[in-house]
Amino acid sequence: MPDEIVFSRPYRAPGELTNLAAVLDSDHSHGDGAFTASATGRLREVTGATDALLTTSCTHALEMSMLLLDVRPGDEVVLPSFTFTSAAIAVVARGATPVFVDIEGPSGNLDVGQVAEALTPRTKAVIAMHYGGASVDLDALLAATAEAGVALVEDNAHGLGGRSGAHRLGTVGVLGTQSFHDTKNVHCGEGGALLVNDPALWERAEVIREKGTNRARFLRGQVDKYTWQDEGSSYLPSELNAAVLDAQLAAFDEIQQRRLGVWTAYAEGLSEWAAHVGATLVSDTVGLEHSAHLFYAVMPDHEGQQGLIAHLREAGVRAAFHYVPLDSSPAGQRYGRTAHVLDRTAAFSAQLVRLPLWAGLADAQIERVIEGVTSYRPVRVA
Ligand SMILES: Cc1ncc(COP(=O)(O)O)c(C=O)c1O
């Protein structure tokens, strides 16, 4: 049996080890040193954000967002049920209620019509997630949130550097969050960033990230000592993480080109099979603007999902599904609420199969994945 093709493998960027050695040989491995500054500059370039702060994770950037927007007990925050737990726990950490909405269809992105219906006088914010780095309907979402006077936060964990027409993903809402977890296109083990798109939030964002102190102003020589100013936590990554991130961001174009190559090969190699077995591919639902973060097939039913994953495992290919819907999970039921039955989310989660997608996949491995998928016939089609 040939080697197993793993589901995800972090990219190794040139310069990572040199950068790490430079930090270890220096006297500065805590946060906000030269590599943090350099990586932040690259991040601003890649995203188009005016102001950005590196954080310890996307989860923490979401927590910071809820603090910055003064989300409090009694408030509500609208978010998709089909997303990672991070958005929901950031809301719950403030004592507020997550209100879950459905997806619009096989793009996996939230249904903006349901968001508009879910807004109440208690709604403080909407957290939207660009699934796979393909944009939600940002114009419609902006219109709905602006009309209600509600803040928009973009969880852009999947969509680093992505676009939607004139929009740069992560820079449209008042705040945008990024993940540099090692399953993401660009990584530093664990890490993240907060894109601060509303200048009025900048000063407080720096304070919240630095244990509630004005240390950032102190380091710039703007105050003669730093003191406790506000709520906050320790949300800044060490220079060791920033050193790896800096090397990764320098390789951003190369990483994206490679991932897009895999994505396109799957789209071309699987389209006939998908039509035959009644599956929908991500390439059938999103346009050209996406971050090549993931490639998936939506199978006609749950048996098809389980069958394809098991069939691929036999062929030495690791495939996966994700996001157990938040509204039906134990904590989601305890802390959240929904205005609707979220049928599309439940079906999507039960039918989704994600294929290996990482920048180092060799052509022969891509072929093996395609062969593995196209040799599968769901029982009712066979
Ligand atoms: C949509 C989304 N948001 C947030 C996160 C959390 O990212 P982090 O691990 O950087 O906290 C993930 C993780 O996979 C995610 O998929």
The ligand as an SDF file (V2000), in Angstrom:
LIG
                    3D

 16 16  0  0  0  0  0  0  0  0999 V2000
  -14.0510   29.5590   10.8540 C   0  0  0  0  0  0  0  0  0  0  0  0
  -13.0680   29.4090   11.9600 C   0  0  0  0  0  0  0  0  0  0  0  0
  -12.9480   30.3880   12.8750 N   0  0  0  0  0  0  0  0  0  0  0  0
  -12.0630   30.3080   13.8900 C   0  0  0  0  0  0  0  0  0  0  0  0
  -11.2420   29.1980   14.0150 C   0  0  0  0  0  0  0  0  0  0  0  0
  -10.2900   29.1420   15.1840 C   0  0  0  0  0  0  0  0  0  0  0  0
   -9.0090   29.4760   14.8110 O   0  0  0  0  0  0  0  0  0  0  0  0
   -7.8120   29.4170   15.8990 P   0  0  0  0  0  0  0  0  0  0  0  0
   -7.4310   27.9760   16.0200 O   0  0  0  0  0  0  0  0  0  0  0  0
   -6.7390   30.2510   15.2930 O   0  0  0  0  0  0  0  0  0  0  0  0
   -8.3250   29.9790   17.1630 O   0  0  0  0  0  0  0  0  0  0  0  0
  -11.3240   28.1650   13.0940 C   0  0  0  0  0  0  0  0  0  0  0  0
  -10.4510   26.9940   13.2320 C   0  0  0  0  0  0  0  0  0  0  0  0
  -10.3760   26.0960   12.4370 O   0  0  0  0  0  0  0  0  0  0  0  0
  -12.2630   28.2670   12.0370 C   0  0  0  0  0  0  0  0  0  0  0  0
  -12.4020   27.2930   11.1220 O   0  0  0  0  0  0  0  0  0  0  0  0
  1  2  1  0
  2  3  1  0
  2 15  2  0
  3  4  2  0
  4  5  1  0
  5  6  1  0
  5 12  2  0
  6  7  1  0
  7  8  1  0
  8  9  2  0
  8 10  1  0
  8 11  1  0
 12 13  1  0
 12 15  1  0
 13 14  2  0
 15 16  1  0
M  END
$$$$
